[in-house]
Amino acid sequence: MTDSPSRLKVARFLRGVLITLMAALVPCVLLAAFFARYYLVYVMAVFVVGLLLVRLGFQFFPCPRCGKPYFRSSTWAGPNMFTKRCMNCQLAESGDEPPSITGTNKVE
């Protein structure tokens, strides 16, 4: 459990890369379409490959606690890329315990 916060930094990094790619897609495509139409296909290819690599990172990123995929709860479901907890064991990115309605895991 000592390396959980450092392993979960990868999840934050993947999320940052995803948001950056999505935010930069439209301006880069518009600039390429306006100034150099020949390179538009290459710009789109870079974004498609980048988004696919990030998607694969989210698909197969293991949870440090349970070893199951952090962002997926079943084999047929796609990854929930913006979750802050493991979809299987509820490990939080901050390393806190999962919330409990009954208070059974509450430290006193």
C-alpha positions in Angstrom: 0.0 0.0 0.0 3.0 2.3 0.3 3.2 2.8 -3.4 -0.5 3.5 -4.0 -0.3 7.3 -4.1 2.6 7.2 -6.5 0.8 4.6 -8.7 -2.3 6.7 -8.7 -0.3 9.7 -10.0 -0.3 7.8 -13.3 -4.1 8.0 -13.3 -4.0 11.8 -12.8 -1.4 12.0 -15.6 -3.6 10.0 -18.0 -6.5 12.2 -17.2 -4.5 15.3 -17.8 -3.3 14.0 -21.1 -6.8 13.2 -22.1 -8.1 16.6 -21.3 -5.2 18.3 -23.0 -5.7 16.2 -26.2 -9.4 17.0 -26.2 -8.9 20.7 -25.6 -6.2 21.0 -28.3 -8.0 19.0 -31.0 -10.2 21.7 -32.4 -7.7 24.5 -32.5 -5.0 22.4 -34.0 -7.4 21.0 -36.7 -8.6 24.5 -37.5 -5.1 25.9 -37.8 -4.0 23.0 -40.0 -7.1 23.3 -42.2 -6.6 27.0 -42.6 -2.8 27.2 -43.1 -1.7 23.8 -44.4 -4.4 21.5 -45.8 -1.8 18.9 -46.7 -0.9 18.3 -43.1 -4.5 18.0 -41.9 -4.4 14.3 -42.3 -1.2 14.0 -40.2 -2.6 16.3 -37.5 -5.7 14.1 -37.3 -3.6 10.9 -37.2 -1.6 12.3 -34.3 -4.7 13.0 -32.3 -6.4 9.7 -33.1 -3.3 7.7 -32.1 -2.9 9.8 -28.9 -6.5 9.3 -27.9 -6.3 5.6 -28.6 -3.1 5.3 -26.5 -4.7 7.2 -23.6 -7.8 5.0 -23.9 -5.7 1.8 -23.7 -4.0 3.3 -20.7 -7.3 3.8 -19.0 -8.5 0.4 -20.1 -5.7 -1.6 -18.6 -4.4 0.5 -15.6 -4.4 -1.8 -12.6 -5.6 -0.8 -9.1 -2.7 -0.9 -6.6 -4.9 -2.5 -4.0 -7.0 -5.1 -5.8 -5.1 -5.6 -9.0 -8.2 -5.3 -11.1 -8.7 -2.5 -13.7 -9.0 0.8 -11.8 -11.3 2.5 -14.4 -13.4 -0.6 -15.4 -15.9 -2.6 -13.4 -16.6 -5.4 -16.0 -15.1 -6.8 -19.1 -17.9 -5.4 -21.4 -18.0 -1.9 -20.0 -15.7 0.8 -21.2 -13.6 2.7 -18.8 -15.0 5.5 -16.6 -12.2 7.9 -17.3 -13.2 10.6 -14.8 -13.8 8.4 -11.7 -11.9 9.3 -8.5 -12.2 5.8 -7.0 -11.4 2.3 -8.2 -14.5 0.8 -9.8 -13.9 -2.5 -8.0 -12.5 -1.9 -4.5 -13.3 1.8 -4.1 -9.7 2.9 -3.5 -9.7 6.7 -3.7 -7.0 8.5 -5.7 -6.1 10.4 -2.5 -5.6 7.0 -0.7 -8.5 7.6 1.7 -10.8 4.8 2.6 -14.2 4.5 0.8 -17.1 6.3 2.4 -19.4 4.3 4.6 -23.0 5.0 5.5 -22.9 2.9 8.6 -19.5 4.3 9.8 -17.9 0.9 10.2 -14.6 2.0 8.7 -14.6 5.3 10.6 -11.4 5.9 12.7 -12.1 7.2 16.1 
